[in-house]
Amino acid sequence: MRLPDPRRSRVVLIGAGRYTDPALPDLPAVDRTLTDLATLFTDPYYGLVPQDHCTVLLDDGDLRSVGSRLRAAVAAAEDLLLVYYAGHGLVGGRRHDLYLALADSELAAPEFNSLEYDKLRSAVLDSPAETKLVVLDCCFSGRAVSDSLAGGGEAERIGRLEVAGTYVLTSAQRDQVALALPGEEHTAFSGRLMRLLREGVVGGPELLTVDDLYQRLRAIMESEGLPTPLNRRAGTADRIALGINRAFAATAGPELRARHAAAVEQGKAGDWKGAADRLQKILDEQTRVLGADHGDTLRTRQSYAHSLGGAGTPVEAAGLLRQLLADQVRLLGPDHVDTLRTRQFLAVNLGEAGHREEAIGMLRVLLADRGRVLGAEHPHTLRTRHVLARNLALTGGRDEALALLRQLVVERERVLGVEHPHTRRAREDLAEWEEARGG
């Protein structure tokens, strides 16, 4: 089971909510359905493809234009090809074949101005994509997996459909009418499918395959008395995931946070290399399950980079922390506690990498910012003062360092207590540097 490669995948959304033929009633829900599907499928972290790999053909009545853009996307797909239709399904011709209505389709003669499903099917099957998925949200869509595909026996009919790597999902049985329920923004089928993708499946796997979604969707629609979806799959098409199970992410988050905390303690105990190895694995999982911009993911990036510095690679750590700082300023703001902590870690690693003057400049500004945001006697502010003093002492600014440390000892004894480890460390540094100055 895997997610598709977004760079090698394509999504095509076709639909019509407005029709020129008075015999075909408008379907206002289709407009919102395709718009929201496009947003969902191009989400930077939970979606399938980037925006320029998603083709939306909404209310385009020109069959040639639709065919041209469809063929271009079909030909470009290498991993996943997803073609999704929402609108009126029409039945026409001597074989009562399925046609997908476009804005200028005519109910009485769909053969001349509608997208024939068999032509869509042929175009999809000709695609170089490893996995091909067709979703039809329309009346009579069950004909796409029924005996109306061709004449001949059942084996021949199924054989025409079951080409390796294909999966067809329909919103209704062969002769059922798909629904757009009053008061709902989306069509009944697509709305419930989108809800599953947005909310996830409680108790489901980490990644949701199209078959996972079909099974759950079928149960939901049957329980609500709605048209029953159908599916037809071949090869391994049902194993590709259409998204991360967001319900799984909700339960995985606390467990990943606990593992993160344990790894941080491992580093503080002196095993920075082991902590960095563990944090890298946690970071990979959080990026995949929670998303790159999730607060937990950002904090693990911070801990991972700092652990690399502790393990002896402060230059690499500083590079990662600079990248993280830019993301945190954008996502969290410059005064967020996590952003301020990253600035401190960056200064620490710059100092360890030999760039102490740059570190001192950063720490002076950070000391003022932490005092403004957290308060002058907050433990984090006091920690910045201590780190600044240490860097000053190592660059010849011993008098200023001693003044900072004397003030720090007094404040830590008052705020943290005389026997707190941070208080004792400040007293030890003060005694060491006073002795060195006297010598």
C-alpha positions as CSV (number, residue, x, y, z in Angstrom):
1,M,0.0,0.0,0.0
2,R,1.4,3.4,-0.9
3,L,0.4,7.0,-1.8
4,P,0.8,7.9,-5.5
5,D,3.7,10.0,-6.7
6,P,2.2,13.5,-7.1
7,R,4.7,14.5,-9.8
8,R,3.8,11.5,-12.0
9,S,0.1,11.5,-11.3
10,R,-2.9,13.4,-12.8
11,V,-6.5,14.1,-11.7
12,V,-9.2,15.1,-14.2
13,L,-12.5,16.4,-12.8
14,I,-15.4,16.6,-15.3
15,G,-18.8,17.8,-14.6
16,A,-21.8,19.9,-15.6
17,G,-24.1,21.8,-13.2
18,R,-25.8,23.9,-15.8
19,Y,-27.4,22.7,-19.0
20,T,-28.7,24.4,-22.1
21,D,-31.3,21.7,-22.8
22,P,-34.5,22.5,-20.7
23,A,-35.1,18.8,-20.5
24,L,-32.0,18.4,-18.3
25,P,-32.4,20.2,-15.0
26,D,-29.5,22.1,-13.6
27,L,-27.5,20.5,-10.8
28,P,-26.2,23.3,-8.6
29,A,-24.5,20.9,-6.3
30,V,-22.1,19.8,-9.0
31,D,-20.3,23.1,-9.1
32,R,-19.5,23.0,-5.4
33,T,-18.7,19.3,-5.6
34,L,-16.0,19.7,-8.3
35,T,-14.6,22.9,-6.7
36,D,-14.2,21.2,-3.4
37,L,-12.9,18.0,-4.9
38,A,-10.2,20.0,-6.6
39,T,-9.3,21.6,-3.3
40,L,-9.2,18.3,-1.6
41,F,-7.1,16.5,-4.2
42,T,-4.6,19.3,-4.5
43,D,-4.1,19.9,-0.7
44,P,-0.4,20.4,-0.2
45,Y,-0.2,17.7,2.5
46,Y,-3.3,15.5,2.2
47,G,-3.9,15.7,-1.5
48,L,-2.9,13.6,-4.5
49,V,-1.3,16.1,-6.9
50,P,-0.2,19.7,-7.2
51,Q,-2.6,22.2,-8.6
52,D,-1.1,22.2,-12.1
53,H,-1.7,18.4,-12.3
54,C,-5.4,18.7,-11.7
55,T,-7.6,19.5,-14.7
56,V,-11.1,20.8,-14.0
57,L,-13.6,20.7,-16.8
58,L,-16.7,22.3,-15.3
59,D,-19.6,23.3,-17.5
60,D,-17.6,22.9,-20.7
61,G,-20.1,22.0,-23.4
62,D,-17.6,21.6,-26.2
63,L,-17.0,17.9,-26.6
64,R,-13.9,18.5,-28.7
65,S,-12.4,20.7,-26.0
66,V,-13.2,18.3,-23.3
67,G,-11.7,15.4,-25.3
68,S,-8.5,17.3,-26.1
69,R,-7.8,18.3,-22.4
70,L,-8.8,14.9,-21.2
71,R,-6.4,13.2,-23.6
72,A,-3.5,15.5,-22.6
73,A,-3.9,14.7,-18.9
74,V,-4.4,11.0,-19.7
75,A,-1.2,10.9,-21.7
76,A,0.8,12.7,-19.0
77,A,-0.1,10.4,-16.1
78,E,2.5,7.8,-15.2
79,D,1.6,6.7,-11.7
80,L,-2.0,7.4,-10.9
81,L,-4.7,8.6,-13.3
82,L,-7.9,9.6,-11.6
83,V,-10.9,10.6,-13.8
84,Y,-13.9,11.8,-11.8
85,Y,-17.3,12.8,-13.4
86,A,-20.3,14.4,-11.7
87,G,-23.5,15.3,-13.5
88,H,-26.3,13.7,-15.4
89,G,-25.8,10.2,-16.7
90,L,-27.8,9.6,-19.9
91,V,-28.7,6.4,-21.7
92,G,-28.8,6.4,-25.5
93,G,-28.2,4.4,-28.7
94,R,-29.5,1.0,-29.7
95,R,-27.4,-0.7,-26.9
96,H,-28.6,1.8,-24.3
97,D,-25.0,2.8,-23.5
98,L,-24.0,5.2,-20.8
99,Y,-23.2,8.8,-21.8
100,L,-21.9,11.5,-19.5
101,A,-23.8,14.8,-20.0
102,L,-21.9,18.0,-20.8
103,A,-23.4,21.5,-20.6
104,D,-24.7,21.4,-24.2
105,S,-25.9,17.8,-24.1
106,E,-29.4,16.9,-25.3
107,L,-31.5,14.4,-23.4
108,A,-33.1,13.2,-26.6
109,A,-29.9,12.6,-28.5
110,P,-26.9,12.2,-26.1
111,E,-24.9,10.3,-28.8
112,F,-23.9,13.5,-30.6
113,N,-23.1,16.0,-27.8
114,S,-22.2,14.0,-24.7
115,L,-19.1,12.2,-23.5
116,E,-19.6,8.5,-24.3
117,Y,-18.4,6.4,-21.4
118,D,-16.9,3.8,-23.7
119,K,-14.7,6.5,-25.3
120,L,-13.7,7.7,-21.9
121,R,-12.9,4.2,-20.8
122,S,-10.8,3.6,-23.9
123,A,-8.8,6.8,-23.4
124,V,-8.2,5.8,-19.7
125,L,-7.1,2.3,-20.6
126,D,-4.6,3.7,-23.2
127,S,-2.9,5.8,-20.6
128,P,0.6,4.9,-19.5
129,A,-0.4,5.3,-15.9
130,E,0.3,2.3,-13.7
131,T,-3.0,2.8,-11.8
132,K,-6.2,4.0,-13.5
133,L,-9.2,5.0,-11.4
134,V,-12.6,6.2,-12.8
135,V,-15.2,7.5,-10.5
136,L,-18.7,8.2,-11.8
137,D,-21.2,10.2,-9.8
138,C,-24.2,10.2,-12.0
139,C,-27.5,8.4,-12.8
140,F,-27.1,5.0,-14.3
141,S,-23.4,5.0,-13.6
142,G,-23.7,1.3,-12.6
143,R,-23.8,0.6,-16.4
144,A,-20.1,1.3,-16.4
145,V,-19.6,-2.0,-14.6
146,S,-22.6,-3.8,-15.9
147,D,-23.4,-5.8,-19.0
148,S,-24.1,-2.7,-21.1
149,L,-20.4,-2.3,-21.8
150,A,-20.6,-4.7,-24.8
151,G,-22.4,-7.5,-26.2
152,G,-21.4,-11.1,-25.7
153,G,-21.2,-13.3,-22.6
154,E,-20.3,-12.3,-19.1
155,A,-16.7,-13.4,-19.4
156,E,-16.2,-11.2,-22.4
157,R,-17.9,-8.3,-20.8
158,I,-15.9,-8.4,-17.6
159,G,-12.8,-9.0,-19.6
160,R,-13.2,-5.8,-21.5
161,L,-13.2,-3.9,-18.2
162,E,-10.7,-5.7,-16.2
163,V,-7.4,-4.4,-17.5
164,A,-4.5,-4.6,-15.1
165,G,-4.3,-1.5,-12.9
166,T,-7.9,-0.2,-13.3
167,Y,-10.6,0.5,-10.8
168,V,-14.1,1.8,-11.5
169,L,-16.2,3.2,-8.7
170,T,-19.8,4.3,-9.4
171,S,-22.4,6.2,-7.3
172,A,-25.4,4.0,-8.2
173,Q,-26.5,0.7,-9.5
174,R,-27.2,0.1,-13.2
175,D,-30.7,1.6,-13.3
176,Q,-30.6,3.7,-10.2
177,V,-30.8,7.5,-10.1
178,A,-28.0,9.3,-8.2
179,L,-29.2,12.0,-5.8
180,A,-28.4,15.5,-4.8
181,L,-30.3,15.9,-1.5
182,P,-32.1,19.2,-0.6
183,G,-30.0,21.3,1.8
184,E,-26.7,19.5,1.0
185,E,-23.9,21.4,-0.7
186,H,-22.6,18.4,-2.6
187,T,-24.1,15.4,-4.4
188,A,-24.9,12.6,-2.0
189,F,-22.2,10.3,-3.2
190,S,-19.4,12.8,-3.6
191,G,-20.3,14.6,-0.4
192,R,-19.9,11.4,1.7
193,L,-16.7,10.4,-0.1
194,M,-15.2,13.8,0.6
195,R,-16.3,13.6,4.3
196,L,-14.4,10.3,4.6
197,L,-11.3,11.8,3.1
198,R,-11.5,14.9,5.3
199,E,-12.4,13.1,8.6
200,G,-10.9,9.6,8.0
201,V,-12.2,6.2,9.1
202,V,-12.0,5.5,12.8
203,G,-10.2,2.2,13.3
204,G,-9.0,2.2,9.7
205,P,-5.5,1.9,8.4
206,E,-2.9,4.7,8.2
207,L,-3.5,5.0,4.4
208,L,-6.9,4.8,2.8
209,T,-7.1,2.8,-0.4
210,V,-9.9,3.3,-2.9
211,D,-11.3,-0.1,-1.7
212,D,-11.3,1.0,1.9
213,L,-13.3,4.1,0.9
214,Y,-15.7,2.0,-1.2
215,Q,-16.4,-0.4,1.5
216,R,-17.1,2.4,4.0
217,L,-19.0,4.5,1.5
218,R,-21.2,1.5,0.6
219,A,-22.1,0.9,4.3
220,I,-22.9,4.6,4.9
221,M,-25.1,5.0,1.8
222,E,-27.0,1.8,2.4
223,S,-27.6,2.8,6.0
224,E,-29.1,6.1,4.8
225,G,-31.2,4.5,2.1
226,L,-29.3,6.1,-0.7
227,P,-28.3,4.5,-4.0
228,T,-25.7,1.8,-3.5
229,P,-22.3,2.3,-5.0
230,L,-20.7,-0.3,-7.2
231,N,-17.0,-1.1,-8.0
232,R,-15.0,-3.1,-10.4
233,R,-11.3,-3.6,-9.9
234,A,-8.5,-5.4,-11.6
235,G,-4.9,-6.1,-10.8
236,T,-3.5,-4.1,-7.8
237,A,-5.4,-0.9,-8.5
238,D,-7.3,-1.2,-5.2
239,R,-4.0,-1.1,-3.2
240,I,-3.0,2.5,-4.1
241,A,-4.0,5.0,-1.4
242,L,-6.1,8.0,-2.1
243,G,-5.1,9.7,1.1
244,I,-3.9,9.6,4.7
245,N,-6.5,8.4,7.2
246,R,-7.0,11.6,9.2
247,A,-8.7,9.6,12.0
248,F,-5.6,7.5,12.2
249,A,-3.5,10.6,12.4
250,A,-5.6,11.8,15.4
251,T,-4.8,8.6,17.3
252,A,-1.2,8.4,16.1
253,G,-0.4,12.0,17.2
254,P,-0.2,11.3,21.0
255,E,1.9,8.1,20.5
256,L,4.4,10.0,18.3
257,R,4.6,12.8,20.8
258,A,5.4,10.3,23.5
259,R,8.2,8.8,21.4
260,H,9.5,12.3,20.7
261,A,9.7,13.2,24.4
262,A,11.6,9.9,25.1
263,A,14.1,10.7,22.3
264,V,14.7,14.2,23.7
265,E,15.4,12.7,27.1
266,Q,17.8,10.3,25.5
267,G,19.7,13.2,24.1
268,K,19.8,15.1,27.4
269,A,21.2,12.0,29.0
270,G,24.2,12.2,26.6
271,D,23.2,9.9,23.8
272,W,22.7,12.6,21.1
273,K,23.5,10.2,18.2
274,G,20.9,7.7,19.3
275,A,18.4,10.5,19.9
276,A,18.9,11.9,16.5
277,D,18.4,8.5,14.9
278,R,15.1,8.1,16.7
279,L,13.9,11.6,16.0
280,Q,14.6,11.2,12.3
281,K,12.3,8.2,12.2
282,I,9.6,10.0,14.2
283,L,9.9,13.0,11.9
284,D,9.4,10.9,8.8
285,E,6.2,9.4,10.3
286,Q,4.9,12.8,11.4
287,T,5.5,14.4,8.1
288,R,3.6,11.6,6.3
289,V,0.7,11.2,8.9
290,L,0.3,14.7,10.3
291,G,1.7,16.9,7.5
292,A,4.9,19.0,7.3
293,D,3.3,22.1,8.8
294,H,1.8,20.4,11.9
295,G,3.0,21.8,15.2
296,D,4.3,18.4,16.3
297,T,6.3,17.9,13.1
298,L,7.9,21.3,13.4
299,R,8.9,20.6,17.0
300,T,10.5,17.3,16.0
301,R,12.4,19.1,13.3
302,Q,13.7,21.4,16.0
303,S,14.7,18.5,18.3
304,Y,16.3,16.5,15.5
305,A,18.4,19.4,14.3
306,H,19.6,20.2,17.9
307,S,20.4,16.5,18.5
308,L,22.6,16.6,15.4
309,G,24.5,19.5,16.9
310,G,24.9,17.6,20.2
311,A,26.1,14.6,18.3
312,G,29.0,16.7,16.8
313,T,27.6,18.2,13.6
314,P,26.7,21.7,14.5
315,V,27.1,23.1,11.0
316,E,24.4,20.6,9.7
317,A,22.2,21.4,12.7
318,A,22.5,25.2,12.1
319,G,21.5,24.7,8.4
320,L,18.4,22.7,9.4
321,L,17.5,25.2,12.1
322,R,17.7,28.1,9.7
323,Q,15.2,26.4,7.4
324,L,13.0,25.6,10.3
325,L,13.1,29.2,11.6
326,A,11.8,30.5,8.3
327,D,8.9,28.0,8.3
328,Q,8.0,28.8,11.9
329,V,8.0,32.5,11.3
330,R,5.7,32.0,8.4
331,L,3.4,29.5,10.1
332,L,3.6,30.4,13.8
333,G,4.8,34.0,13.9
334,P,8.1,35.5,15.2
335,D,7.0,35.6,18.8
336,H,5.8,32.0,19.2
337,V,7.5,30.1,22.0
338,D,8.7,27.4,19.5
339,T,10.1,30.1,17.1
340,L,12.0,31.7,20.0
341,R,13.4,28.3,21.0
342,T,14.6,27.6,17.5
343,R,16.5,30.9,17.5
344,Q,18.2,29.8,20.7
345,F,19.1,26.4,19.3
346,L,20.4,28.1,16.2
347,A,22.6,30.4,18.2
348,V,24.0,27.5,20.3
349,N,24.9,25.5,17.2
350,L,26.4,28.6,15.4
351,G,28.6,29.1,18.5
352,E,29.7,25.4,18.5
353,A,30.4,25.7,14.8
354,G,32.9,28.5,15.5
355,H,30.6,31.5,14.6
356,R,30.4,32.9,18.1
357,E,30.2,36.6,17.1
358,E,27.1,35.8,15.0
359,A,25.7,33.7,17.8
360,I,26.3,36.6,20.3
361,G,24.5,39.0,18.0
362,M,21.5,36.7,17.7
363,L,21.4,36.0,21.5
364,R,21.4,39.7,22.4
365,V,18.3,40.2,20.2
366,L,16.7,37.0,21.5
367,L,17.3,38.0,25.1
368,A,15.3,41.2,24.5
369,D,12.6,39.4,22.6
370,R,12.2,36.6,25.3
371,G,12.1,39.3,28.0
372,R,9.4,41.1,26.1
373,V,7.3,38.0,25.3
374,L,7.9,35.8,28.3
375,G,9.2,38.1,31.0
376,A,12.6,39.0,32.3
377,E,12.6,36.2,34.9
378,H,11.1,33.4,32.8
379,P,13.3,30.3,32.8
380,H,13.7,30.5,29.0
381,T,14.9,34.1,29.2
382,L,17.3,33.2,32.0
383,R,18.6,30.4,29.8
384,T,19.3,32.8,27.0
385,R,21.2,35.0,29.3
386,H,23.4,32.1,30.4
387,V,24.1,31.0,26.8
388,L,25.0,34.6,25.9
389,A,27.4,34.8,28.9
390,R,29.1,31.6,27.9
391,N,29.7,32.8,24.4
392,L,30.9,36.2,25.6
393,A,33.4,34.5,27.9
394,L,34.8,32.4,25.1
395,T,35.3,35.5,22.8
396,G,37.1,37.8,25.3
397,G,34.0,39.5,26.7
398,R,34.7,38.1,30.2
399,D,33.7,41.2,32.2
400,E,30.3,41.4,30.5
401,A,29.9,37.6,30.9
402,L,30.7,37.9,34.7
403,A,28.2,40.7,35.1
404,L,25.5,38.6,33.4
405,L,26.3,35.6,35.4
406,R,26.2,37.4,38.8
407,Q,22.8,38.7,38.0
408,L,21.7,35.3,36.6
409,V,22.7,33.5,39.8
410,V,20.6,35.8,42.0
411,E,17.6,35.5,39.7
412,R,17.8,31.8,39.4
413,E,18.1,31.3,43.1
414,R,14.9,33.4,43.5
415,V,13.0,31.9,40.6
416,L,14.2,28.3,40.5
417,G,15.7,27.7,43.9
418,V,19.2,27.4,45.3
419,E,19.6,23.7,44.4
420,H,18.0,23.7,41.0
421,P,20.5,22.2,38.4
422,H,20.4,25.4,36.3
423,T,21.2,27.5,39.4
424,R,24.1,25.3,40.4
425,R,25.4,25.4,36.8
426,A,25.4,29.2,36.8
427,R,27.2,29.3,40.2
428,E,29.8,26.8,38.9
429,D,30.4,28.9,35.7
430,L,30.6,32.1,37.8
431,A,33.2,30.6,40.2
432,E,35.2,29.1,37.3
433,W,35.4,32.4,35.4
434,E,36.1,34.5,38.5
435,E,38.9,32.2,39.4
436,A,40.3,32.4,35.8
437,R,40.0,36.2,35.8
438,G,41.8,36.4,39.1
439,G,44.6,34.0,37.9
